[in-house]
């Protein structure tokens, strides 16, 4: 009888052992933990499955593992999580309700994986999420309303994916989003109204995409953009009123390396706060009269075929007022070719018309 008891006890421990190792209340196998399980660190330990962690745990680091998928309910017992790090973990898919129960999560890092599929409902319960990093993946499309639970989302990182189009309703619910990074995708179009739900964006990065025309209909409801990057998109023209809806807030504008041939005369209508303007490596010959230099502190102009005629007189005057201001080279007329704009003799003879003050009406 005594012998049989020991056999049964051995079988019990054998069955229970693996469960205990990964059970809530204990530090998962292969990981190390700090502060009564508040921080669970499983960085680069060869994990293939997401470990179970305590409800008391606030931070989990699962970087550099081989997880493959984030299954439904992966964190159902981890309701205290605030920060979750899953970068470089070979993740390909996020299943529906993968993060269900994480109602306190504020930081979610999923950068540099192989994510190509995010199932509808994947982000359910993430109402407190503030920072979401999905950059460096293979995402080609985003389902309508995929971010809808994220009513407190502030920063969304989607750089370096394979997004081809931004559809209407993508950002439904994420009304507090302020920083949207979509550089380095394959975007050819932003559908009209696709940014309407995030009208409070302060930073919008769209550089290194395939936009051939300025997405006026998508941008028209944006109100407070302070920084806009469009560099490395194959646009030829910036149209009238391109930045008007947010012009009094915009301080940084990147229009470099685009092959730009023309800035329409009204392109800068309403732009009154611009400080940094990047125009280098384009095919520009002139600047629009509506561009105000009064607020500009730095402008890049190199590698453009500038026509050094009186239409650049305002630029020349601005350069003269700043000792270290950027310079550029004249391409025409032939008499000025090769000269720096600052040294062009043709511009010295130009007169700038002073703005006429409105006539005073009769006194009453």
PADRENDREN-395962 format. One line per 5 residues: number of its first residue (from 1); for each residue x, y, z of C-alpha. Coordinates in steps of 0.2 Angstrom, whole numbers, plus 5000, padded with zeros to 4 digits. Example, Ala and Ser with C-alpha at 12.3 -4.5 7.8 and 13.67 -1.06 7.14 Angstrom:
1) 5062 4978 5039 ~ 5068 4995 5036;
This chain:
1) 5000 5000 5000 ~ 5014 5012 5005 ~ 5023 5008 4988 ~ 5006 5012 4978 ~ 5005 5028 4987;
6) 5022 5034 4981 ~ 5017 5029 4963 ~ 5001 5039 4964 ~ 5010 5054 4971 ~ 5024 5053 4958;
11) 5010 5053 4944 ~ 5001 5068 4952 ~ 5017 5078 4953 ~ 5022 5074 4935 ~ 5005 5080 4929;
16) 5004 5095 4940 ~ 5022 5101 4938 ~ 5022 5110 4921 ~ 5005 5118 4926 ~ 5013 5125 4942;
21) 5028 5132 4932 ~ 5017 5143 4921 ~ 5003 5146 4934 ~ 4998 5163 4939 ~ 5007 5167 4956;
26) 5023 5160 4951 ~ 5037 5166 4939 ~ 5035 5157 4922 ~ 5049 5145 4918 ~ 5064 5152 4909;
31) 5059 5170 4914 ~ 5065 5181 4929 ~ 5054 5192 4939 ~ 5055 5207 4950 ~ 5045 5216 4963;
36) 5033 5202 4968 ~ 5030 5197 4950 ~ 5026 5215 4945 ~ 5039 5214 4931 ~ 5041 5198 4921;
41) 5056 5197 4910 ~ 5056 5183 4896 ~ 5068 5192 4884 ~ 5076 5180 4871 ~ 5073 5164 4880;
46) 5066 5153 4866 ~ 5048 5154 4870 ~ 5036 5147 4858 ~ 5020 5150 4868 ~ 5014 5165 4878;
51) 5017 5161 4897 ~ 5003 5163 4910 ~ 5007 5178 4922 ~ 4999 5184 4938 ~ 4986 5197 4939;
56) 4998 5207 4949 ~ 5010 5209 4935 ~ 5011 5226 4927 ~ 5025 5223 4914 ~ 5029 5208 4903;
61) 5044 5208 4892 ~ 5043 5194 4878 ~ 5055 5202 4866 ~ 5065 5191 4854 ~ 5056 5175 4855;
66) 5047 5163 4842 ~ 5029 5166 4846 ~ 5021 5165 4829 ~ 5003 5169 4834 ~ 4995 5179 4848;
71) 4980 5167 4851 ~ 4962 5172 4858 ~ 4963 5175 4876 ~ 4982 5175 4878 ~ 4981 5187 4893;
76) 4965 5182 4901 ~ 4973 5180 4918 ~ 4984 5195 4917 ~ 4972 5209 4920 ~ 4984 5220 4929;
81) 4996 5223 4914 ~ 5000 5241 4910 ~ 5015 5238 4898 ~ 5017 5223 4886 ~ 5033 5221 4875;
86) 5033 5208 4861 ~ 5045 5215 4848 ~ 5056 5204 4837 ~ 5046 5188 4841 ~ 5042 5181 4824;
91) 5023 5185 4826 ~ 5013 5183 4810 ~ 4995 5184 4816 ~ 4985 5192 4830 ~ 4969 5182 4833;
96) 4952 5190 4838 ~ 4951 5195 4856 ~ 4969 5191 4858 ~ 4971 5205 4872 ~ 4954 5202 4880;
101) 4954 5207 4898 ~ 4968 5220 4897 ~ 4958 5235 4902 ~ 4973 5243 4910 ~ 4985 5241 4896;
106) 4993 5258 4891 ~ 5008 5252 4881 ~ 5008 5239 4868 ~ 5024 5235 4858 ~ 5023 5224 4843;
111) 5037 5231 4832 ~ 5048 5222 4820 ~ 5038 5206 4819 ~ 5030 5197 4803 ~ 5012 5202 4806;
116) 5002 5201 4791 ~ 4985 5197 4798 ~ 4975 5206 4812 ~ 4958 5198 4814 ~ 4943 5209 4818;
121) 4941 5212 4836 ~ 4959 5208 4840 ~ 4961 5224 4851 ~ 4945 5222 4860 ~ 4945 5228 4878;
126) 4960 5240 4875 ~ 4951 5255 4881 ~ 4966 5262 4891 ~ 4979 5259 4877 ~ 4989 5275 4874;
131) 5004 5269 4864 ~ 5003 5256 4850 ~ 5018 5251 4840 ~ 5015 5241 4825 ~ 5030 5247 4814;
136) 5041 5235 4805 ~ 5028 5222 4800 ~ 5020 5216 4784 ~ 5002 5223 4787 ~ 4994 5227 4770;
141) 4977 5232 4775 ~ 4968 5237 4791 ~ 4950 5232 4794 ~ 4936 5246 4797 ~ 4935 5250 4815;
146) 4950 5239 4820 ~ 4956 5253 4832 ~ 4938 5257 4838 ~ 4941 5251 4856 ~ 4955 5263 4858;
151) 4947 5279 4864 ~ 4963 5285 4873 ~ 4975 5281 4859 ~ 4988 5295 4858 ~ 5002 5287 4847;
156) 5000 5275 4833 ~ 5016 5268 4824 ~ 5013 5260 4807 ~ 5029 5264 4799 ~ 5037 5252 4787;
161) 5023 5240 4783 ~ 5014 5236 4767 ~ 4999 5247 4768 ~ 4992 5252 4750 ~ 4977 5262 4754;
166) 4969 5270 4769 ~ 4950 5267 4769 ~ 4935 5276 4776 ~ 4932 5271 4794 ~ 4949 5264 4798;
171) 4951 5275 4813 ~ 4933 5275 4819 ~ 4934 5277 4838 ~ 4952 5283 4840 ~ 4946 5301 4841;
176) 4960 5306 4853 ~ 4974 5301 4842 ~ 4988 5314 4840 ~ 5003 5306 4832 ~ 5001 5295 4817;
181) 5016 5287 4809 ~ 5014 5279 4792 ~ 5031 5282 4784 ~ 5038 5268 4773 ~ 5022 5260 4767;
186) 5015 5257 4749 ~ 5001 5270 4750 ~ 4995 5276 4733 ~ 4979 5284 4740 ~ 4970 5290 4756;
191) 4952 5289 4753 ~ 4941 5305 4755 ~ 4936 5306 4773 ~ 4949 5292 4779 ~ 4956 5304 4792;
196) 4940 5313 4797 ~ 4939 5303 4814 ~ 4956 5309 4819 ~ 4954 5327 4816 ~ 4965 5332 4831;
201) 4981 5325 4824 ~ 4996 5335 4828 ~ 5009 5325 4819 ~ 5006 5315 4803 ~ 5021 5306 4794;
206) 5017 5300 4776 ~ 5034 5301 4769 ~ 5042 5286 4759 ~ 5025 5281 4751 ~ 5019 5281 4733;
211) 5007 5295 4734 ~ 5007 5304 4716 ~ 4994 5317 4721 ~ 4991 5327 4736 ~ 4977 5319 4746;
216) 4966 5335 4749 ~ 4950 5326 4751 ~ 4957 5316 4765 ~ 4966 5330 4774 ~ 4953 5343 4773;
221) 4946 5340 4791 ~ 4962 5340 4800 ~ 4963 5355 4811 ~ 4979 5356 4821 ~ 4993 5347 4812;
226) 5010 5354 4818 ~ 5021 5343 4808 ~ 5018 5335 4791 ~ 5030 5324 4782 ~ 5027 5320 4763;
231) 5045 5318 4757 ~ 5050 5304 4745 ~ 5032 5303 4737 ~ 5031 5305 4718 ~ 5021 5321 4718;
236) 5023 5334 4705 ~ 5012 5348 4711 ~ 5006 5354 4728 ~ 4988 5362 4725 ~ 4980 5377 4731;
241) 4974 5377 4749 ~ 4983 5361 4753 ~ 4987 5365 4771 ~ 4973 5378 4774 ~ 4963 5369 4787;
246) 4978 5367 4799 ~ 4989 5381 4792 ~ 4989 5392 4808 ~ 4997 5377 4818 ~ 5009 5369 4806;
251) 5027 5373 4810 ~ 5036 5359 4801 ~ 5033 5354 4783 ~ 5044 5341 4774 ~ 5042 5341 4755;
256) 5059 5335 4750 ~ 5065 5322 4738 ~ 5048 5321 4729 ~ 5052 5327 4711 ~ 5041 5342 4714;
261) 5039 5354 4699 ~ 5027 5366 4706 ~ 5020 5374 4722 ~ 5004 5382 4716 ~ 5002 5400 4720;
266) 4989 5397 4733 ~ 4998 5381 4741 ~ 5002 5391 4757 ~ 4985 5399 4759 ~ 4982 5400 4778;
271) 4999 5395 4783 ~ 5005 5407 4796 ~ 5016 5398 4808 ~ 5028 5388 4797 ~ 5046 5388 4805;
276) 5055 5373 4796 ~ 5052 5370 4777 ~ 5061 5356 4768 ~ 5061 5358 4749 ~ 5078 5350 4744;
281) 5080 5338 4730 ~ 5066 5343 4719 ~ 5063 5351 4702 ~ 5057 5368 4708 ~ 5061 5384 4699;
286) 5051 5396 4709 ~ 5042 5399 4725 ~ 5024 5405 4727 ~ 5021 5423 4731 ~ 5009 5417 4745;
291) 5024 5409 4755 ~ 5027 5420 4770 ~ 5045 5421 4776 ~ 5041 5430 4792 ~ 5040 5415 4803;
296) 5053 5403 4794 ~ 5069 5400 4804 ~ 5076 5387 4792 ~ 5072 5381 4774 ~ 5082 5368 4763;
301) 5083 5372 4745 ~ 5098 5363 4737 ~ 5097 5352 4722 ~ 5083 5362 4713 ~ 5084 5371 4696;
306) 5080 5388 4703 ~ 5076 5402 4691 ~ 5085 5417 4699 ~ 5073 5431 4693 ~ 5063 5443 4704;
311) 5051 5430 4709 ~ 5064 5424 4722 ~ 5067 5442 4729 ~ 5058 5438 4745 ~ 5068 5423 4747;
316) 5084 5433 4744 ~ 5079 5446 4757 ~ 5076 5433 4770 ~ 5093 5425 4766 ~ 5101 5442 4768;
321) 5093 5444 4786 ~ 5101 5428 4792 ~ 5120 5425 4792 ~ 5119 5406 4792 ~ 5104 5403 4781;
326) 5103 5389 4768 ~ 5109 5394 4751 ~ 5105 5386 4734 ~ 5112 5387 4716 ~ 5104 5396 4701;
331) 5100 5386 4686 ~ 5094 5400 4675 ~ 5094 5413 4667 ~ 5111 5409 4659 ~ 5119 5424 4665;
336) 5116 5418 4683 ~ 5119 5399 4681 ~ 5130 5392 4694 ~ 5129 5407 4706 ~ 5122 5405 4723;
341) 5105 5414 4726 ~ 5113 5424 4739 ~ 5126 5431 4727 ~ 5115 5433 4711 ~ 5117 5450 4704;
346) 5100 5448 4695 ~ 5091 5448 4712 ~ 5100 5463 4719 ~ 5090 5475 4707 ~ 5073 5468 4712;
351) 5061 5478 4722 ~ 5048 5470 4733 ~ 5031 5479 4734 ~ 5026 5484 4751 ~ 5009 5478 4756;
356) 4997 5492 4754 ~ 4988 5497 4770 ~ 4969 5499 4769 ~ 4963 5516 4766 ~ 4955 5525 4781;
361) 4937 5529 4779 ~ 4930 5546 4783 ~ 4928 5550 4802 ~ 4910 5549 4809;
